Amino acid sequence: MKDLDTMTVSKVGQSTLPKWWRDASGLAQGGLVEVRPVRDGTHSIILTPRPSKRQGAVGLLRQFACCPKPFLPPNRHQLPFK
């Protein structure tokens, strides 16, 4: 096994993880879990929920805020009507 692997937890609970753990870790609607081996001789693993990435307009605005120069609005032009 690698040092770090990932596993997908489905939102309908088809995984073998207990429901109380999925609810407590924020994976009730599904998500990714990082899997790490412990190497203690009993093949134990540590499961850590992976934080969800911001997507959509919030993530885009955060990327624009990191830019060194401001974005200028584009020049608009009139579209012809039918």
N, C-alpha and C positions, 0 to 999 in steps of 0.2 A: 504494500500500500504506500502511496505517496505521503509526503508530510502534510499536505492539505488537499482535500477533495471537496466537492460540493454535492449536495443531494437536494432534490426538489420535493417539497411537501405539497400535496394537492389540497385544494380547498374542500373537497368532499371527504377528506380523511381516509384515503385509500392507503396511506402509509401505516407503518406499524408503530408510530409514535402515539402515546396516550393523548386523549382529547384534552385533559386538564393541562398537559404540558404545552400543547399547541395553543391553547387559550392564554396561558400565562406568558408565553414567549412572543405573542403577537402574530402567530401563524395560523389563526383560525380561518383566514381566507386564503391560505397557501403562501408559499414563498420559498426562498433558498436558505439552506442550512450549510454551514461549514463543518466538515467532518475531519477530525484530527485523531490519529492513533495515540494511545498512551504508552504503549510498549511496556506494559507491566507483567507480561507473561500470560495474561488471561484474555488477550485480544480486546481490550476495552477501547472505547472511542469517546471523544468529547464532541458534543453537538452544540454549535453556537449559531443562533439566528443571524443571518447576514442583514445589515441595515438596508432598507430599500432606498434606491436612488431617486432623487427628485427628477421627475420628468415633466414634460409639457412646458407651459408658460413660466412656471416658477423656476424651473431649472434653466430655461433660456435667459430669463432676466438675471439670474445669478451669474451666468457666463458673461453677459454683456457688462455687468458691473465690474468685472475683473479686467476689462479692456483698458489699455493705457490712454486711448484717445476716444472722444465721444463720437457716436455715430450721427451723421447728418441725415436728415430726412431726404428721401429720394424726390426728384423732380416729378411732379404729377402732370399728366397730359389728359386731354379730353378724349373719350372713346366715342366713335361714331354710333349714332342710334339707327335702328332699322327704319 
